[in-house]
């Protein structure tokens, strides 16, 4: 089990909920309708959903580490809690522009981290072993592995099943850098155990996690260097969106080293020295802590998948569009098998698995992964939110499309808030108002993207979106401005002439 430190009252409360020290596993049922391995978001939703149907299903849930998985313990909850503290600091930085002066900022790093531990503990009862037991689920804490085509073993106990679900998640991948393992490093599983602020922090990887935490720790008072192997951070995002964030990070004092190769890490009296090359220049930098944010690795090694005919590779368990593995009795959900490694994606996949494992055998239609419209957000400041296709996606598919882009500097509420970095970009099928995708860069882009996602899911085009009244002034007005811009493209020269004549006659 991952070691949780410091063992203060808040972390003790956390452990008592999500991996009680005095827990005794139940006596297994003769056979389970569903056995779920992994109690992160996907596993919890599958188990609770199946048990909550009220039809007497026997469900078992197995967890070797902490119930709640990464989201509760090492991901969404702790990271967004300290991001909130860091946003206060950025507000103070911008205070003079808004007519408010604060000459000194006193950042209590220990208090920031203590608040995170308190909030995590307060939320943790939702994912507790006791709660899921109360739902009628047999909760087993320990290592689960397949031992036959219809059984899983937890320590010495054998659980027979009709269907099983793999929801074991993923962990931080360790890049192959000479000396890194010996020198020591932080991951998302250990960085939230910090009680003292590292003066100098290196972040390896310019993806969403790396960017979020680099900005956060810089705002919390660390000297931060961010290493990224490409020429621009956030490779999977709209290049214009990534460029905005890249400029913001630099303006806040994050040292971005791009196009780099990390060669060696050594421990010295001064700290941890990282030797690297970037654009043909060889250099080195010394830090106190190194945080890994360069990719994820699926948790599959101990599951004994080969024995039960479940195919997998370095990216995780292989599934079809119904989230069924190569063993028809075994399904998978969450980070262990999805390209979208988000809590909301794990939740959505879990709902597909519930339907396909329990209902489709009775003739009820199956749900498909490919039918999901998946938004995602990088919780930097500004946030970057995306749904559907990007312009590159549309080009690669040979789709004819048009792009509408509204700068946040043209949105009144963004101007009054002094939050004008960003844009609303919507791409639509050429000759149609069908929305193919959107990218929003704004202070609260993660909230704004849901309006576009709702429109896409319900096949609401830009014309109807234009007719929706948006309160003024809000930053969501950027979406309405984009929809209005589409409506204006429908005005042909002849229509404009007619409207002009009618206006004069009136």
C-alpha positions as CSV (number, residue, x, y, z in Angstrom):
1,X,0.0,0.0,0.0
2,X,1.2,3.5,-0.8
3,X,2.6,5.1,2.3
4,X,0.6,8.2,3.3
5,X,2.5,10.9,5.2
6,X,2.4,12.8,7.5
7,X,0.2,10.6,9.7
8,X,-1.7,13.6,11.1
9,X,-5.3,13.5,12.1
10,X,-6.5,14.1,8.5
11,X,-4.5,11.4,7.0
12,X,-5.5,9.0,9.8
13,X,-9.1,9.8,8.9
14,X,-8.4,9.2,5.3
15,X,-6.9,5.8,5.9
16,X,-9.7,4.8,8.3
17,X,-12.1,5.3,5.4
18,X,-10.3,4.0,2.3
19,X,-8.0,1.3,3.7
20,X,-8.8,0.6,7.4
21,X,-6.0,-1.0,9.3
22,X,-8.4,-3.4,11.1
23,X,-10.3,-4.5,8.1
24,X,-11.3,-8.1,7.8
25,X,-12.3,-9.4,4.4
26,X,-15.7,-11.1,4.3
27,X,-16.3,-14.8,3.6
28,X,-16.6,-15.1,-0.2
29,X,-20.0,-15.9,-1.7
30,X,-20.3,-19.2,-3.6
31,X,-20.3,-17.2,-6.8
32,X,-20.5,-13.5,-7.7
33,X,-22.5,-12.0,-10.6
34,X,-19.7,-9.4,-10.9
35,X,-16.2,-9.1,-9.4
36,X,-14.5,-5.8,-9.8
37,X,-10.7,-5.5,-9.4
38,X,-9.8,-1.9,-8.5
39,X,-11.6,0.6,-6.4
40,X,-10.8,3.8,-8.2
41,X,-13.5,5.8,-10.0
42,X,-14.3,3.2,-12.6
43,X,-14.4,0.3,-10.2
44,X,-16.5,2.2,-7.6
45,X,-19.0,3.3,-10.2
46,X,-19.3,-0.2,-11.6
47,X,-19.7,-1.8,-8.2
48,X,-22.1,0.7,-6.8
49,X,-24.2,0.8,-10.0
50,X,-24.5,-3.0,-10.2
51,X,-25.4,-3.3,-6.5
52,X,-27.8,-0.4,-6.7
53,X,-30.0,-2.0,-9.3
54,X,-32.0,-3.7,-6.6
55,X,-32.2,-7.0,-8.3
56,X,-30.1,-9.0,-5.8
57,X,-26.8,-9.2,-7.6
58,X,-23.8,-10.4,-5.7
59,X,-20.9,-8.0,-6.2
60,X,-17.4,-8.1,-5.0
61,X,-14.9,-5.2,-5.0
62,X,-11.2,-5.7,-4.6
63,X,-8.6,-3.0,-3.8
64,X,-5.0,-3.5,-2.9
65,X,-4.2,0.2,-2.2
66,X,-6.5,3.0,-1.3
67,X,-10.2,3.1,-2.3
68,X,-11.0,6.2,-4.3
69,X,-7.9,5.6,-6.5
70,X,-5.9,8.4,-7.9
71,X,-8.8,10.9,-8.1
72,X,-9.4,11.1,-4.4
73,X,-5.9,10.3,-3.1
74,X,-3.3,11.5,-5.6
75,X,-5.0,13.3,-8.4
76,X,-8.1,15.5,-8.9
77,X,-9.0,16.2,-5.3
78,X,-5.5,17.1,-3.9
79,X,-4.3,18.8,-7.0
80,X,-7.3,21.1,-7.5
81,X,-7.2,21.9,-3.8
82,X,-3.7,23.3,-4.0
83,X,-4.4,24.9,-7.4
84,X,-7.2,26.9,-5.6
85,X,-4.6,28.2,-3.1
86,X,-2.2,29.1,-6.0
87,X,-5.0,31.1,-7.8
88,X,-5.3,33.3,-4.8
89,X,-1.6,34.2,-5.1
90,X,-2.1,35.0,-8.8
91,X,-5.0,37.2,-7.9
92,X,-2.8,39.1,-5.5
93,X,-0.1,39.4,-8.2
94,X,-2.7,41.0,-10.5
95,X,-4.1,43.2,-7.7
96,X,-2.3,46.4,-8.6
97,X,-3.9,46.2,-12.1
98,X,-7.3,46.0,-10.4
99,X,-6.6,48.9,-8.0
100,X,-5.7,46.7,-5.0
101,X,-2.2,46.8,-3.7
102,X,-0.7,44.1,-1.4
103,X,2.9,44.8,-0.8
104,X,3.7,41.4,0.8
105,X,2.4,37.9,0.3
106,X,3.0,35.5,3.1
107,X,2.6,32.0,1.7
108,X,2.3,29.3,4.4
109,X,3.1,26.2,2.3
110,X,2.5,23.9,5.3
111,X,-1.0,25.4,5.8
112,X,-1.8,25.0,2.1
113,X,-0.9,21.3,2.2
114,X,-2.7,20.8,5.5
115,X,-5.8,22.3,4.0
116,X,-5.5,19.8,1.1
117,X,-5.2,16.9,3.5
118,X,-8.2,18.1,5.5
119,X,-10.4,18.5,2.4
120,X,-9.3,15.1,1.0
121,X,-10.2,13.5,4.3
122,X,-13.6,15.2,4.4
123,X,-14.4,13.9,0.9
124,X,-13.1,10.4,1.5
125,X,-16.1,8.9,3.2
126,X,-17.9,8.8,-0.2
127,X,-15.3,6.2,-1.3
128,X,-15.0,4.3,2.0
129,X,-14.9,0.6,2.5
130,X,-17.7,1.0,5.1
131,X,-20.0,2.8,2.7
132,X,-19.6,0.3,-0.1
133,X,-20.2,-2.5,2.3
134,X,-23.4,-0.8,3.4
135,X,-24.4,-0.8,-0.3
136,X,-24.4,-4.6,-0.1
137,X,-21.0,-5.1,-1.8
138,X,-18.4,-7.5,-0.5
139,X,-15.2,-5.4,-0.1
140,X,-11.9,-7.2,-0.2
141,X,-8.6,-5.4,0.6
142,X,-5.6,-7.1,-0.9
143,X,-4.0,-8.2,-4.1
144,X,-6.4,-9.6,-6.6
145,X,-5.3,-11.8,-9.6
146,X,-7.0,-14.1,-12.0
147,X,-6.4,-17.8,-11.3
148,X,-8.8,-19.4,-13.7
149,X,-11.4,-18.4,-16.3
150,X,-14.0,-17.9,-13.6
151,X,-12.1,-17.1,-10.4
152,X,-10.0,-14.4,-8.8
153,X,-7.8,-14.9,-5.8
154,X,-7.3,-12.3,-3.1
155,X,-4.5,-13.5,-0.9
156,X,-5.7,-17.0,-0.1
157,X,-9.4,-16.4,-0.7
158,X,-11.0,-17.6,-4.0
159,X,-13.8,-15.5,-5.6
160,X,-15.8,-17.3,-8.3
161,X,-17.5,-15.0,-10.8
162,X,-19.8,-14.9,-13.8
163,X,-18.4,-11.6,-15.1
164,X,-15.4,-9.6,-14.0
165,X,-14.2,-6.1,-14.6
166,X,-10.6,-4.9,-14.6
167,X,-10.4,-1.3,-13.2
168,X,-6.9,-1.2,-11.8
169,X,-5.9,2.2,-13.2
170,X,-2.5,3.5,-14.0
171,X,0.5,5.1,-12.3
172,X,3.3,7.6,-13.2
173,X,5.7,6.2,-15.8
174,X,9.4,6.6,-14.9
175,X,11.5,7.8,-17.9
176,X,14.7,6.0,-18.6
177,X,17.2,8.6,-17.3
178,X,20.5,7.5,-15.9
179,X,20.7,8.0,-12.2
180,X,17.1,9.1,-11.7
181,X,16.0,6.0,-9.7
182,X,19.1,6.3,-7.4
183,X,18.7,10.0,-6.9
184,X,15.0,9.9,-6.0
185,X,12.0,11.6,-7.4
186,X,8.4,12.6,-6.7
187,X,5.3,11.4,-8.5
188,X,1.6,12.3,-8.1
189,X,1.5,9.6,-5.4
190,X,4.2,11.3,-3.3
191,X,4.1,15.0,-4.1
192,X,1.1,15.6,-2.0
193,X,2.9,14.3,1.0
194,X,5.2,17.3,1.1
195,X,5.0,19.4,4.2
196,X,7.9,21.7,3.4
197,X,8.2,23.8,0.2
198,X,11.1,22.7,-2.0
199,X,13.1,25.8,-2.9
200,X,14.0,24.4,-6.4
201,X,11.7,22.0,-8.2
202,X,12.2,20.3,-11.6
203,X,9.1,19.0,-13.4
204,X,9.7,16.4,-16.1
205,X,7.0,16.5,-18.8
206,X,5.0,19.3,-20.2
207,X,1.6,17.5,-20.4
208,X,-1.4,18.5,-18.4
209,X,-0.2,17.2,-15.0
210,X,3.3,18.7,-15.5
211,X,1.9,22.1,-16.5
212,X,-0.7,22.2,-13.7
213,X,1.8,21.4,-11.0
214,X,4.6,23.5,-12.4
215,X,2.4,26.6,-12.4
216,X,1.0,25.8,-9.0
217,X,4.3,25.2,-7.2
218,X,5.8,28.3,-8.9
219,X,2.9,30.4,-7.5
220,X,3.5,28.7,-4.1
221,X,7.0,30.1,-4.0
222,X,9.2,27.4,-5.6
223,X,11.8,28.1,-8.3
224,X,10.4,25.8,-11.1
225,X,12.1,24.4,-14.2
226,X,9.9,22.5,-16.6
227,X,11.6,20.0,-19.0
228,X,9.7,19.0,-22.1
229,X,11.0,17.0,-25.1
230,X,8.9,18.8,-27.7
231,X,9.2,22.4,-29.0
232,X,5.8,23.3,-27.3
233,X,4.1,22.1,-24.2
234,X,0.7,20.3,-24.3
235,X,1.4,18.5,-27.6
236,X,-2.2,17.1,-27.8
237,X,-3.9,20.5,-27.5
238,X,-4.6,23.1,-30.0
239,X,-1.2,24.8,-30.8
240,X,-2.7,28.3,-30.3
241,X,-4.0,27.2,-26.9
242,X,-0.7,25.7,-25.9
243,X,1.2,28.9,-27.0
244,X,-1.0,31.1,-24.7
245,X,-0.2,28.9,-21.7
246,X,3.4,28.7,-22.6
247,X,3.7,32.5,-22.5
248,X,1.8,32.7,-19.3
249,X,4.1,30.2,-17.6
250,X,7.2,32.1,-18.7
251,X,5.7,35.4,-17.5
252,X,5.1,33.9,-14.1
253,X,8.7,32.8,-13.8
254,X,8.6,29.1,-14.8
255,X,11.8,28.2,-16.6
256,X,10.7,26.2,-19.7
257,X,13.4,24.1,-21.3
258,X,11.9,22.7,-24.5
259,X,13.3,20.4,-27.2
260,X,15.4,18.7,-24.5
261,X,16.8,15.4,-23.8
262,X,17.6,14.5,-20.1
263,X,20.9,12.7,-20.0
264,X,21.7,12.0,-16.3
265,X,20.7,12.8,-12.8
266,X,23.3,12.9,-10.0
267,X,23.1,13.6,-6.3
268,X,25.5,16.3,-5.1
269,X,26.0,18.3,-2.0
270,X,24.1,21.1,-3.7
271,X,21.1,18.9,-4.5
272,X,20.0,16.9,-7.5
273,X,21.8,17.9,-10.7
274,X,20.2,17.2,-14.0
275,X,22.3,17.2,-17.1
276,X,20.4,17.9,-20.3
277,X,20.8,18.9,-24.0
278,X,18.5,21.4,-25.7
279,X,18.8,22.6,-29.3
280,X,22.4,21.4,-29.4
281,X,23.4,23.1,-26.1
282,X,24.5,20.8,-23.2
283,X,23.9,22.2,-19.8
284,X,22.9,21.2,-16.3
285,X,20.7,22.5,-13.5
286,X,20.5,21.7,-9.8
287,X,17.2,21.3,-7.9
288,X,16.0,20.0,-4.5
289,X,13.2,17.8,-5.8
290,X,12.2,16.2,-9.2
291,X,8.6,15.6,-10.0
292,X,7.7,13.2,-12.8
293,X,4.8,14.1,-15.1
294,X,5.8,12.3,-18.3
295,X,3.2,9.7,-19.0
296,X,1.3,6.9,-17.3
297,X,1.8,3.2,-17.0
298,X,-1.1,0.7,-16.6
299,X,-1.4,-1.4,-13.5
300,X,-1.5,-4.8,-15.0
301,X,1.6,-6.7,-14.0
302,X,0.2,-8.7,-11.1
303,X,-3.2,-9.6,-12.6
304,X,-2.1,-12.8,-14.3
305,X,-3.9,-11.8,-17.5
306,X,-2.2,-14.2,-19.8
307,X,-3.6,-17.2,-18.0
308,X,-7.2,-16.0,-18.6
309,X,-6.7,-15.0,-22.3
310,X,-6.8,-11.2,-21.8
311,X,-4.6,-9.4,-24.3
312,X,-2.7,-6.3,-23.2
313,X,0.2,-4.2,-24.3
314,X,2.3,-1.3,-22.9
315,X,-0.8,1.0,-23.2
316,X,-3.0,-1.3,-21.1
317,X,-5.7,-3.9,-21.4
318,X,-7.0,-4.2,-24.9
319,X,-10.8,-3.8,-25.3
320,X,-13.3,-3.6,-28.0
321,X,-15.9,-0.9,-28.5
322,X,-18.1,-2.5,-25.8
323,X,-15.1,-2.4,-23.3
324,X,-14.9,-6.2,-23.5
325,X,-11.5,-7.8,-23.4
326,X,-10.4,-10.8,-25.5
327,X,-11.9,-12.9,-22.8
328,X,-15.7,-12.4,-23.3
329,X,-16.4,-12.8,-19.6
330,X,-14.0,-10.0,-18.6
331,X,-14.4,-6.3,-19.2
332,X,-12.2,-3.3,-18.4
333,X,-12.8,0.4,-17.6
334,X,-10.8,3.5,-16.6
335,X,-7.2,4.3,-17.0
336,X,-6.1,0.7,-17.4
337,X,-7.6,0.6,-20.9
338,X,-8.7,4.1,-22.0
339,X,-6.9,6.7,-24.1
340,X,-8.8,9.3,-22.1
341,X,-7.3,9.2,-18.6
342,X,-9.8,11.3,-16.7
343,X,-12.1,10.7,-13.8
344,X,-15.2,11.6,-15.9
345,X,-14.0,9.3,-18.6
346,X,-13.7,6.4,-16.1
347,X,-17.2,7.2,-14.8
348,X,-18.6,7.2,-18.3
349,X,-16.8,3.9,-19.2
350,X,-18.1,2.3,-16.0
351,X,-21.7,3.0,-17.0
352,X,-21.1,1.3,-20.3
353,X,-19.6,-1.7,-18.6
354,X,-22.7,-1.9,-16.2
355,X,-25.0,-2.0,-19.2
356,X,-22.9,-4.4,-21.3
357,X,-22.1,-6.9,-18.6
358,X,-25.5,-7.1,-16.9
359,X,-28.2,-6.1,-19.5
360,X,-27.0,-7.0,-23.0
361,X,-27.2,-10.8,-22.3
362,X,-31.0,-10.2,-22.0
363,X,-31.4,-8.5,-25.3
364,X,-31.0,-4.9,-24.1
365,X,-28.9,-3.0,-26.6
366,X,-25.2,-2.6,-25.9
367,X,-23.5,0.8,-25.3
368,X,-20.4,1.8,-27.3
369,X,-17.3,3.6,-26.2
370,X,-17.1,5.3,-29.6
371,X,-20.4,7.0,-29.0
372,X,-19.1,9.1,-26.2
373,X,-18.5,12.8,-26.7
374,X,-15.6,13.4,-24.3
375,X,-14.5,16.8,-23.0
376,X,-11.4,17.4,-21.1
377,X,-9.7,20.2,-19.2
378,X,-6.2,21.2,-18.3
379,X,-6.6,23.1,-15.0
380,X,-3.9,25.7,-15.5
381,X,-4.6,29.4,-15.4
382,X,-6.0,30.1,-17.9
383,X,-7.7,26.7,-18.2
384,X,-7.7,24.9,-21.5
385,X,-10.8,22.9,-22.3
386,X,-11.6,20.8,-25.4
387,X,-14.3,18.6,-26.8
388,X,-14.7,16.8,-30.1
389,X,-12.4,17.2,-33.1
390,X,-9.6,19.7,-33.4
391,X,-8.7,21.3,-36.6
392,X,-5.9,18.8,-37.1
393,X,-8.4,15.9,-36.5
394,X,-10.7,17.3,-39.2
395,X,-7.8,17.7,-41.6
396,X,-6.7,14.2,-41.0
397,X,-10.2,12.9,-41.7
398,X,-10.5,14.8,-44.9
399,X,-13.4,16.8,-43.5
400,X,-14.3,20.1,-45.0
401,X,-14.9,22.5,-42.1
402,X,-14.8,26.1,-41.0
403,X,-13.5,27.6,-37.8
404,X,-15.0,30.4,-35.8
405,X,-12.7,32.0,-33.2
406,X,-13.7,34.6,-30.7
407,X,-11.0,36.2,-28.6
408,X,-11.7,36.6,-24.9
409,X,-10.4,40.2,-25.3
410,X,-13.7,40.8,-27.2
411,X,-15.8,39.4,-24.4
412,X,-16.9,42.1,-22.0
413,X,-16.9,40.1,-18.8
414,X,-13.4,38.8,-19.6
415,X,-12.3,42.5,-20.1
416,X,-13.9,43.6,-16.8
417,X,-12.2,40.6,-15.0
418,X,-8.8,41.4,-16.7
419,X,-8.9,37.8,-17.9
420,X,-8.5,38.4,-21.6
421,X,-5.9,35.7,-22.4
422,X,-7.6,33.1,-24.5
423,X,-10.4,32.4,-27.0
424,X,-13.4,30.3,-27.9
425,X,-12.8,28.3,-31.0
426,X,-15.5,26.2,-32.6
427,X,-15.1,24.2,-35.7
428,X,-18.2,23.1,-37.7
429,X,-19.0,21.1,-40.8
430,X,-18.7,23.3,-43.9
431,X,-22.1,24.2,-45.2
432,X,-23.7,23.2,-41.9
433,X,-24.1,24.4,-38.4
434,X,-23.1,20.9,-37.0
435,X,-20.4,21.4,-34.3
436,X,-17.5,19.1,-34.8
437,X,-15.4,20.3,-31.8
438,X,-14.3,23.2,-29.7
439,X,-11.4,24.5,-27.7
440,X,-11.8,27.2,-25.1
441,X,-9.0,29.0,-23.3
442,X,-10.3,31.1,-20.4
443,X,-10.1,31.4,-16.7
444,X,-13.0,29.0,-16.3
445,X,-12.9,27.2,-19.6
446,X,-13.7,23.9,-17.8
447,X,-17.1,25.2,-16.9
448,X,-17.8,26.8,-20.3
449,X,-17.0,23.7,-22.3
450,X,-20.1,21.9,-21.0
451,X,-22.4,24.1,-23.0
452,X,-20.7,23.0,-26.2
453,X,-20.6,19.4,-25.1
454,X,-24.3,19.5,-24.3
455,X,-25.0,20.9,-27.8
456,X,-22.9,18.2,-29.5
457,X,-24.5,15.3,-27.6
458,X,-28.0,16.5,-28.3
459,X,-27.1,17.5,-31.9
460,X,-27.9,21.2,-31.3
461,X,-26.2,23.2,-34.0
462,X,-24.8,26.7,-33.9
463,X,-28.0,28.2,-35.3
464,X,-30.0,27.1,-32.2
465,X,-27.1,27.9,-29.9
466,X,-27.3,31.4,-31.2
467,X,-30.9,31.7,-30.1
468,X,-30.0,30.8,-26.5
469,X,-30.1,33.9,-24.2
470,X,-26.9,34.2,-22.2
471,X,-26.8,36.4,-19.1
472,X,-24.8,39.6,-19.6
473,X,-22.0,40.0,-18.7
474,X,-20.6,36.5,-18.5
475,X,-17.6,34.8,-20.1
476,X,-20.0,32.3,-21.6
477,X,-21.0,35.1,-23.9
478,X,-18.0,34.1,-25.9
479,X,-19.9,30.9,-27.0
480,X,-22.9,33.0,-28.0
481,X,-20.7,35.3,-30.0
482,X,-19.3,32.3,-31.9
483,X,-22.8,31.1,-32.6
484,X,-23.8,34.5,-33.8
485,X,-20.8,34.7,-36.0
486,X,-22.0,31.5,-37.7
487,X,-25.5,33.0,-38.2
488,X,-24.0,36.0,-40.0
489,X,-22.3,33.7,-42.5
490,X,-25.8,32.7,-43.7
491,X,-26.5,36.2,-44.9
492,X,-25.8,36.2,-48.7
493,X,-25.0,39.4,-50.5
494,X,-28.6,39.5,-51.9
495,X,-30.1,39.0,-48.5
496,X,-28.0,41.8,-47.2
497,X,-29.2,44.1,-50.0
498,X,-32.8,43.2,-49.3
499,X,-32.4,43.8,-45.6
500,X,-30.7,47.1,-46.3
501,X,-33.6,48.2,-48.5
502,X,-36.2,47.1,-45.9
503,X,-34.3,49.0,-43.2
504,X,-34.4,52.2,-45.3
505,X,-38.1,51.8,-46.1
506,X,-38.9,51.5,-42.4
